[in-house]
Amino acid sequence: MIIERFLQFKEQLGNEVFSRLNEFFDREKEIFYNEKIPYWINKGYPNDEAVIKARQGWVSTIGRNLEKVIEILIEDFCNENNLKVTNDKTLKKQNLSTELDFVKRLILVNFGEYALLPDGDIIIYKLFNNQPKIIAILSVKNSFRERYTETPYWKLKLSQNQITKHIKIFMITPDKDDEISYSNNPRKSRIVMEYELDGIYLAKDNFDSSRKIKSINSLINDLKELL
């Protein structure tokens, strides 16, 4: 239902919708709370616990749906350029196809006797003579709190290996809590991510841009340069 309403919102605003994601998801959050709080109260939970459970449910819900929204943003571009999309959740499954198993091997990070997949909400790749090549990994976050080091850590690990050092890692976020939006007395999250990542794309209008921190509308052009 959320994605259906988003597509309706997109019909009204066109691509401007992607710089107004906070507006859209604030409205969806209200709808979600109005449904879930009475649901948990009817299950016997006191009001304060019902609010907590609704809040926990919303964190999961907005995470999944924000990724879907970004997939909508890049869908036409990927189709026009014969690009394919997967994600780390898919690559963690058993019995992968030969193609996806190859993709997985191309981004594994070695830790001695172990190999782990980096976080990758959206992994874009292309086939060359039936061999996948990773174009970019997109990390999609609504907000960061104390998690702002996660994506830069994976970028650092990928950059240390000859096979994976070419992979660009981009962050896409509405930056709900303004943790990276402003350059005046910047927070640690902005300093670290701007320094380490290849690009940060903000799905909002009001922020301080830089060489790496840009509007979400710049994402497609920057992806084009990688082809």
Phi, psi and chi 1 to 4 in degrees:
 res  aa     phi    psi   chi1   chi2   chi3   chi4
   1 MET       -  -39.1  -72.8  -63.6  -65.6      -
   2 ILE   -61.5  -45.3  -69.5  179.2      -      -
   3 ILE   -67.8  -35.1  -66.6  -57.3      -      -
   4 GLU   -61.4  -43.9  -69.6  175.8    9.0      -
   5 ARG   -68.2  -34.3  -71.5 -167.3  -70.8  -93.1
   6 PHE   -63.0  -43.5  174.1   76.6      -      -
   7 LEU   -62.7  -34.9  -68.8  173.5      -      -
   8 GLN   -66.3  -42.2  -67.0  170.6    0.2      -
   9 PHE   -61.8  -39.5 -164.6   43.8      -      -
  10 LYS   -66.9  -35.9 -174.3  173.9 -177.7  -67.2
  11 GLU   -61.5  -34.5  -77.2 -175.2   11.1      -
  12 GLN   -74.6  -39.5  -60.0  170.9   19.0      -
  13 LEU  -109.2  -11.8  -62.1  177.7      -      -
  14 GLY    66.7 -149.8      -      -      -      -
  15 ASN   -70.3  -10.7  -76.6  -22.4      -      -
  16 GLU   -60.5  -22.4 -178.4 -172.0  -13.2      -
  17 VAL   -57.8  -30.7   70.1      -      -      -
  18 PHE   -73.8  -18.2  -65.2  104.9      -      -
  19 SER   -94.6    5.7   61.0      -      -      -
  20 ARG  -125.8   33.0  -66.5  174.1   60.3  177.7
  21 LEU   -67.0  -33.4  -68.0 -173.9      -      -
  22 ASN   -61.5  -40.8  -80.3  -33.0      -      -
  23 GLU   -61.2  -46.0  175.4 -174.8  -23.0      -
  24 PHE   -64.4  -48.7  173.3   76.7      -      -
  25 PHE   -74.7  -24.6  -79.1  113.0      -      -
  26 ASP   -62.4  -41.6  -79.4  -12.7      -      -
  27 ARG   -66.8  -41.2 -170.7  172.0   64.0 -169.9
  28 GLU   -66.7  -35.3  -70.7  -61.1  -40.1      -
  29 LYS   -62.4  -42.1 -179.9  179.1  179.3 -179.3
  30 GLU   -63.0  -43.1 -176.6  176.3   -3.8      -
  31 ILE   -61.0  -44.7  -66.2  171.4      -      -
  32 PHE   -61.7  -48.1 -174.0   88.9      -      -
  33 TYR   -62.9  -40.6  -86.0   43.3      -      -
  34 ASN   -64.6  -25.1  -72.3  -20.3      -      -
  35 GLU   -86.9  -44.6  -69.1  176.6   -7.2      -
  36 LYS   -81.7  -35.6  -65.5  -59.6 -178.9 -179.8
  37 ILE   -62.2  -49.4  -68.2  174.9      -      -
  38 PRO   -61.0  -34.2  -24.1   34.8      -      -
  39 TYR   -59.2  -48.4  170.2   82.8      -      -
  40 TRP   -72.7  -32.1  -70.7  114.0      -      -
  41 ILE   -63.7  -41.6  -70.5  174.2      -      -
  42 ASN   -65.6  -22.5  -72.0  -24.1      -      -
  43 LYS   -82.0   -2.8  -70.9  -74.0 -173.8  179.3
  44 GLY   104.2    3.7      -      -      -      -
  45 TYR   -83.5  140.7  -70.8   86.1      -      -
  46 PRO   -64.0  162.4   20.7  -29.9      -      -
  47 ASN   -56.5  -44.9 -174.0   75.2      -      -
  48 ASP   -65.8  -36.8   56.3  -15.4      -      -
  49 GLU   -72.3  -33.2  -69.8 -173.8   26.5      -
  50 ALA   -64.2  -38.8      -      -      -      -
  51 VAL   -64.8  -42.1  171.2      -      -      -
  52 ILE   -62.3  -44.5  -69.3  171.3      -      -
  53 LYS   -65.9  -37.2  -67.3 -172.4   76.4   66.1
  54 ALA   -65.2  -41.1      -      -      -      -
  55 ARG   -63.2  -43.6 -176.4 -175.2  -55.5  124.0
  56 GLN   -62.3  -41.2  -68.2  170.4  -21.1      -
  57 GLY   -64.9  -36.2      -      -      -      -
  58 TRP   -68.0  -38.4  174.5 -114.4      -      -
  59 VAL   -57.5  -45.1  169.9      -      -      -
  60 SER   -67.6  -42.2  175.0      -      -      -
  61 THR   -65.7  -45.6  -63.7      -      -      -
  62 ILE   -69.0  -32.9 -170.5  173.6      -      -
  63 GLY   -60.4  -49.4      -      -      -      -
  64 ARG   -63.2  -44.2  -68.8 -165.4  -54.0  -89.2
  65 ASN   -76.2  -28.7  -76.3  -79.9      -      -
  66 LEU   -65.3  -39.7 -173.7   55.6      -      -
  67 GLU   -61.1  -42.6  -70.4  172.6   22.1      -
  68 LYS   -63.2  -38.1  -68.0  177.2 -177.8  177.0
  69 VAL   -63.2  -42.4  163.7      -      -      -
  70 ILE   -68.2  -34.6  -58.6  -52.8      -      -
  71 GLU   -62.0  -36.6  -72.1  176.8    0.0      -
  72 ILE   -64.2  -40.8  -68.9  170.8      -      -
  73 LEU   -58.4  -42.7  168.7   64.7      -      -
  74 ILE   -95.5   -1.9   66.1  173.0      -      -
  75 GLU   -58.0  -51.6 -177.5  177.7   21.0      -
  76 ASP   -62.9  -42.9  -72.1  -16.0      -      -
  77 PHE   -59.6  -44.7  167.2   74.1      -      -
  78 CYS   -65.3  -42.4  -71.3      -      -      -
  79 ASN   -63.8  -41.7  -70.8  -22.9      -      -
  80 GLU   -66.3  -26.3  -69.1  166.6    2.4      -
  81 ASN  -112.7   16.4  -68.2  -80.0      -      -
  82 ASN    54.8   39.8  -62.5  -45.3      -      -
  83 LEU   -95.5  150.0  -60.7  175.2      -      -
  84 LYS  -116.0  157.2  -63.3 -168.6  174.1 -172.5
  85 VAL  -130.9  135.8  170.1      -      -      -
  86 THR  -142.7 -169.0 -173.3      -      -      -
  87 ASN  -152.5  168.4   56.3   63.4      -      -
  88 ASP   -65.4  -30.2   56.5   -4.6      -      -
  89 LYS   -64.2  -42.6  -58.6  176.4 -168.9   66.5
  90 THR   -64.4  -42.9  -63.6      -      -      -
  91 LEU   -70.4  -15.1  -63.4 -179.1      -      -
  92 LYS   -84.3   -7.8  -71.3  174.6 -177.2  176.1
  93 LYS   -75.0  161.0  -65.0  178.8 -179.8  178.6
  94 GLN   -82.9  162.4  -59.8  -64.9  -41.1      -
  95 ASN    56.4   48.9  -58.2  -42.7      -      -
  96 LEU   -69.4  154.1  -67.8  173.5      -      -
  97 SER   -65.1  163.8   67.2      -      -      -
  98 THR   -58.5  -40.8  -59.4      -      -      -
  99 GLU   -63.0  -49.1  179.6  177.0  -50.2      -
 100 LEU   -70.5  -31.0  -72.6  179.6      -      -
 101 ASP   -64.3  -37.4 -175.7   63.4      -      -
 102 PHE   -65.5  -44.6 -157.1  142.3      -      -
 103 VAL   -57.6  -45.6  170.0      -      -      -
 104 LYS   -57.6  -45.4  179.1  177.3 -179.5  176.8
 105 ARG   -65.4  -27.1  -67.5  170.4 -174.4  -86.3
 106 LEU   -74.9  -14.7  -72.0  174.2      -      -
 107 ILE  -121.9    2.7   61.8  173.0      -      -
 108 LEU   -61.8  141.0  -78.3  174.4      -      -
 109 VAL  -110.0  126.3  175.4      -      -      -
 110 ASN   -87.6  135.4  -68.7  -48.0      -      -
 111 PHE  -128.2   77.8  -65.0   85.9      -      -
 112 GLY    64.8 -119.0      -      -      -      -
 113 GLU   -79.6   -4.1   61.6 -176.7  -58.5      -
 114 TYR  -111.8  156.2  -59.5  101.5      -      -
 115 ALA  -136.3  130.8      -      -      -      -
 116 LEU  -124.2  150.6  -59.6  176.9      -      -
 117 LEU   -81.4  133.9  -82.0  171.2      -      -
 118 PRO   -70.6  158.5   26.2  -33.1      -      -
 119 ASP   -62.2  129.9  -67.1  -20.1      -      -
 120 GLY  -151.4   93.1      -      -      -      -
 121 ASP   -65.5  -36.7  -62.6  -43.9      -      -
 122 ILE  -139.3  119.8  -60.9  174.2      -      -
 123 ILE  -112.7  118.7  -60.3  164.6      -      -
 124 ILE  -103.9  128.9  -56.8  172.6      -      -
 125 TYR  -143.1  167.2   68.4   97.8      -      -
 126 LYS  -137.8  147.9 -172.7  169.1 -174.5  174.3
 127 LEU   -92.3  129.5  -64.8  179.0      -      -
 128 PHE  -121.4  113.1  -66.6   91.7      -      -
 129 ASN    51.2   44.6  -62.3  -40.0      -      -
 130 ASN    68.1   10.1  -66.6  -39.1      -      -
 131 GLN  -108.7  124.4  -59.6  -66.2  -48.2      -
 132 PRO   -69.6  144.1  -14.4   28.2      -      -
 133 LYS  -127.8  128.4  177.9 -176.0  177.2 -177.8
 134 ILE   -75.1  127.1  -51.0  -60.8      -      -
 135 ILE   -91.7  -49.2  -56.8  -61.1      -      -
 136 ALA  -164.5  157.0      -      -      -      -
 137 ILE  -115.9  127.5  -64.4  175.6      -      -
 138 LEU  -105.6  126.5  -50.5 -174.7      -      -
 139 SER  -102.5  126.2 -179.5      -      -      -
 140 VAL  -115.8  119.6 -177.3      -      -      -
 141 LYS  -135.2  139.2  -63.7  -77.0 -172.4  -66.3
 142 ASN   -78.2  -42.2 -175.1   48.8      -      -
 143 SER  -153.4  176.2   61.9      -      -      -
 144 PHE  -119.4  -41.2  -56.4   97.2      -      -
 145 ARG    53.5 -120.5  -52.6  -65.2  167.7  145.1
 146 GLU   -98.8   15.5  -62.8  -56.5  -44.5      -
 147 ARG  -100.4   14.7  -59.8  175.6  -60.4  130.5
 148 TYR   -70.6  -14.2   63.3   86.2      -      -
 149 THR   -87.0  -11.3   58.7      -      -      -
 150 GLU   -61.8  -55.5  -68.2  176.2    2.1      -
 151 THR   -66.4  -43.8  -54.7      -      -      -
 152 PRO   -58.3  -33.1  -28.5   37.0      -      -
 153 TYR   -62.0  -45.7  172.1   78.7      -      -
 154 TRP   -67.5  -35.3  -69.9  114.4      -      -
 155 LYS   -60.9  -43.3  171.3   60.6 -177.0  177.7
 156 LEU   -62.1  -44.7 -179.9   62.3      -      -
 157 LYS   -65.2  -42.2  -63.4  -57.5  -68.3 -176.3
 158 LEU   -64.5  -35.9  -70.5  169.9      -      -
 159 SER   -70.5  -14.8   68.4      -      -      -
 160 GLN   -87.4   -5.2  -68.7  173.7  -16.8      -
 161 ASN  -115.4  135.1 -172.6  -68.8      -      -
 162 GLN   -58.9  -35.1 -171.5   69.1   25.9      -
 163 ILE   -74.6  -31.0  -64.6  174.2      -      -
 164 THR  -111.1   -2.5   56.6      -      -      -
 165 LYS   -67.2  -19.2   69.2  177.6 -174.4  178.5
 166 HIS   -78.5  -13.9   73.0  -78.6      -      -
 167 ILE   -71.2  124.8  -61.9  174.0      -      -
 168 LYS   -84.8  140.0  -57.5  -64.8 -175.9 -177.6
 169 ILE  -119.6  120.8  -65.2 -169.9      -      -
 170 PHE  -114.0  141.9  -63.9  143.8      -      -
 171 MET  -103.1  133.3  172.5   66.5   68.7      -
 172 ILE  -122.5  126.9  -62.3   95.5      -      -
 173 THR  -156.4  145.0  177.0      -      -      -
 174 PRO   -80.6   -4.8   15.6  -16.1      -      -
 175 ASP    44.6   62.3 -167.3   23.0      -      -
 176 LYS   -53.5  -36.8  176.9   62.3  178.6  172.7
 177 ASP  -102.5   16.5  -60.7  -43.1      -      -
 178 ASP    55.6   40.2  -68.8  -24.3      -      -
 179 GLU   -81.3  -22.3  -67.3  165.1  -86.8      -
 180 ILE  -129.8    7.6   59.7  173.5      -      -
 181 SER   -76.2  -26.0  -68.3      -      -      -
 182 TYR  -122.8  141.1  -58.5  109.1      -      -
 183 SER   -95.3  -11.6   57.0      -      -      -
 184 ASN   -78.5  117.2 -173.6   27.0      -      -
 185 ASN    50.1   60.7  -65.1  -40.1      -      -
 186 PRO   -63.2  148.1   25.5  -35.4      -      -
 187 ARG   -75.0  163.0  -62.1 -173.1 -178.0 -174.3
 188 LYS   -55.8  -38.7  -72.9 -177.8 -179.4  178.5
 189 SER   -60.2  -42.3   48.0      -      -      -
 190 ARG   -67.4  -44.3  175.9  167.0  174.8  133.6
 191 ILE   -60.1  -49.1  -65.5  169.1      -      -
 192 VAL   -67.5  -48.9  170.9      -      -      -
 193 MET   -69.8  -37.9  -72.2 -164.6  -71.9      -
 194 GLU   -64.8  -36.8 -176.1  175.7   16.5      -
 195 TYR   -72.1  -41.9 -174.1   85.6      -      -
 196 GLU   -91.8  -35.9  -63.2  -71.2   -5.6      -
 197 LEU   -85.5  165.0  -60.3 -178.1      -      -
 198 ASP   -84.5  -20.2  -64.0  -62.8      -      -
 199 GLY  -176.4  147.2      -      -      -      -
 200 ILE  -128.5  126.8  -55.7  170.3      -      -
 201 TYR  -120.0  117.2  -58.7   86.8      -      -
 202 LEU   -96.8  127.3  -87.9   62.9      -      -
 203 ALA   -90.6   61.7      -      -      -      -
 204 LYS  -160.9  168.7   62.5 -164.2  -57.3 -175.3
 205 ASP   -94.6  -36.9  -74.9  -34.2      -      -
 206 ASN   -99.9  102.0 -172.0   18.7      -      -
 207 PHE  -164.9  165.2   65.5   92.8      -      -
 208 ASP   -93.9  115.4  -65.5  -25.8      -      -
 209 SER   -84.0  165.5   62.2      -      -      -
 210 SER  -153.3 -170.4   70.7      -      -      -
 211 ARG   -61.0  -33.5 -177.2  177.7   64.3   84.0
 212 LYS  -104.8  -25.6  -75.9 -171.7  178.4 -179.0
 213 ILE   -99.1  114.6  -61.9  178.5      -      -
 214 LYS  -136.7  171.9  -51.7  175.4 -175.6 -179.8
 215 SER   -68.8  149.7  165.2      -      -      -
 216 ILE   -59.3  -24.3 -168.3  169.6      -      -
 217 ASN   -68.2  -12.3  -64.2  -38.8      -      -
 218 SER   -87.3  -10.0  -60.6      -      -      -
 219 LEU   -60.1  -47.5  174.7   62.1      -      -
 220 ILE   -62.2  -43.9  -62.1  -58.8      -      -
 221 ASN   -61.7  -38.3  -76.2  -24.0      -      -
 222 ASP   -71.3  -33.7  -72.6   -4.4      -      -
 223 LEU   -66.8  -36.7  -72.4  172.8      -      -
 224 LYS   -58.3  -37.4  -75.0  179.4 -178.2  177.3
 225 GLU   -67.6  -14.3  -67.0 -176.9    1.9      -
 226 LEU   -88.1  -10.4  -56.4 -179.7      -      -
 227 LEU   -81.8      -  -59.7 -179.3      -      -
